Amino acid sequence: MPFTDGTKIEVRRVTQIDEFPQDNEWIRKERAWRESTGQL
């Protein structure tokens, strides 16, 4: 990232799947997809 005089950056935390409500439909679909592809 190039820094020049007056450059501002914003640092954000990456949210993990475990931080979302696990009964959410989309989280269940994501978990199923991860399991089917060996990513969990």
Sequence and secondary structure as in RCSB ss.txt:
>XXXX:A:sequence
MPFTDGTKIEVRRVTQIDEFPQDNEWIRKERAWRESTGQL
>XXXX:A:secstr
    TT          GGGS TT HHHHHHHHHHHHTT  
